[in-house]
Amino acid sequence: MIIRSASFIGSSPSIRTCPAPVKPEFGFIGRSNVGKSSLINFLTGRRGLAKISGEPGRTRTINHFLINNSWYLVDLPGYGFAKAPIKIREAWMRNVREYILKRENLACLFVLLDSRLNPQSSDLSFMEFLGRNQIPFARVFTKSDKVIPDFLEKAILKYNNEMLFIWGSLPHTFISSTVRKTGRQEILDFIGETINNLSNPV
């Protein structure tokens, strides 16, 4: 897939104010400070499309970006640490859960995982939640330039081993680095293939 156009459509505090569910949507979510905004800008080739902040938890609404006038990329609030009162964080996550469970045009959710870290309980429990509710998702290991290949391989293996305790198979997995410019085309091709399958079901 080639990105020809990308524009910010709007921020929604809840699913009720999201754009009409008439185009496929691909959500991006992960623990706070996992590199979500950087990945979105990298995928779209538009610097500054998604606002990057050094402060965890800056994304607090459901943000829609219209891509190629045909599908939405959706930036979702991160889970985990954020500089906000716990009641506000809980409200964010209630809205995110409602979006994930009820958004009928959600084609796939990309769960971003930090390559530098061992499996995090918050990531594992979140993916288990997706599995229990039959939400299609893929894993994206971010910041792969920050670790040596051997460490990255072991990190992914640890996640696989943890997940295979309860999963029969593993989701699609991508490795990205916005510094080394890797993983972009693989993710975009997966999105294109998914859209094609939705348009031409077997």
N, C-alpha and C positions, 0 to 999 in steps of 0.2 A: 504494500500500500504506500502511496505517496500522499503526503499532507499538502494540499493546495491552499487551504484556508483554515484559519482557526480564530475564533472570536469569543470573547467572554459574553455570556448571555445574562447571567445574573446570579445572585446569592439568595438561597431560600433557607429560612430558619427551620422549615419542616417540609414534609412531603406534600402537604396541601398547597404550598405555594410554588412547587416545582413546575417547570414547563410541561405542557401537555405530553403524555406518554406515547408519542407517535413515532419516535425514532429510537433505534437501539442505543442503549447507554452502557458505558464501560466505567465502572467506579474504581477509584484508587484510594486505598486506605492502608494504614499501618500505625505502628507506635509513633508517638510524637518524636519529631526530629529524625525520622528515618530517611529523609531526602525526597519526600513526595513531590513538593513543588518543583524541585530541581529536575526530577524525572519527567514531570509533565511538560516543562519548558523544553527539555531535551527531545522528547518524543514529537512535539509539535514544531520544533525548530523556531520557536518564538521566545526570545529572551524577555523575561518580565511578564509573560502571559499569566502565570501563577506567581503570586507574591512570595518571595523567599524571605524567611526570617530566622535569625539565630536563636530566637526564643521559642521553645517548644510550645505547641498548642495554639498557634496563631490562627489556624483554620478552624472557624467556629460555626460555619454554615455549610450548606450543601451547594457547591459552586458548579455551575454548568458552563461548559465550553462547547460551542458548536463547531464540529470538524467537517470540512468538505461539504457543508450544508446537508449532510446526510446522517450523521450520528453525533452523540454527545459523549464527551469525556467529562467525568464527574469527580471533582476533588472533594473528598469527604473528611470531616474532622478526624484527627488521629486519636487513638486511645492511649491510655497511660498517663505519664506525667504532663501536667500543664499548669501554668501559673494562673489558676482560677479556683474559686471556691468549689468544694466538692459537689454542692447542689447544682451549680452551673454545669460542671463536667457531666454529672449524671443526666441532666437535661439534654446535653449534646448527644450523649450515647443513646438515650431513648429515641431521639429523632433519627439517629443513624440506624438503629435497629428497625424502626418502623420503615424507613426507606428501603433497607435491605430486604425485609420480609414482604413488603407490599408493593414495591415498585415493579409493575408488570413488564416493563420494557428493559429491565436490567439484564443485559446479555451475559455479563461476566464481571466479577469483582477481582481486581488485582490486589493481592495482599503483599505489601512491601515488608521485607525482612532485612535487617542490618547484617551484612556479611561478617562484620567484626565480632559479633556476639554469639555465644552459645544459645541453644534454643531457649526462648523466653516463654514463661508460663502464660503470659498474656497473649502472645501470638498463637501458641498451641491451643489455648482454650477458645480463642476467637475463631480459628479455623475449624475446631470441633463444632462450634455453634453453627457455622456455615454448612458443614456436612450434615448435621442433624436436620437442618431445615432445607436441605437439597438446593442450596444456592451455588450455582456454578462459579468457581474461582480458580485463579492461577497464582502461583508464588513468583515474586520478583525479588531476587537478592540484590540489594543496592550496595553502593560504595565498595564494589569489588576491587577497585584500585587501591584500597587501603590495606589489603591483606595479600600475602603471598599465595600463589595458586594452591599449594599444599594445604594451607589453613582453610581456604575457601572450600576445597573439596571435602575436607573433614567436617566443616561446619554444615554443609548440605547433607552429608551422610548422617550426622547427628540428628538433624531435623527429620530425615527420612526414617531413621530407626525409631524415633519417638512417635512419629505419626503412624507407622505400620503396626504399632501395638493395637490400634483401634480401627485403622483404615485398611480396606482391602486393596486399594491402589492409591497411587499418588497423583496429585494434580499436575497440570503443566507447570514447568519451572523455567524461569528465565534468569539470566545473570546480567546485571547492567552496571555501567560506570559512566557517569556524565563527564568524567575527566578524560577517560580513554575513549569515549564515544563508542561504547559497545552495548549491544543488546537492543538497540533501537529498532532495527529493521525486523528482528525476530518477533518483537512484541507487536509491531504494526502489522506484520504479515498474519500473525495469529488473530488480531482484531479483524482484518480483512476477510480471513477465512471464516471466522465466526459469523460475520455479517452475511457473507455469501450463503452459509448453511441455513441461516434464518430465512433468507429470501427464497432458497431452493431446498426445502426440507426433503429428506429421503422418503 
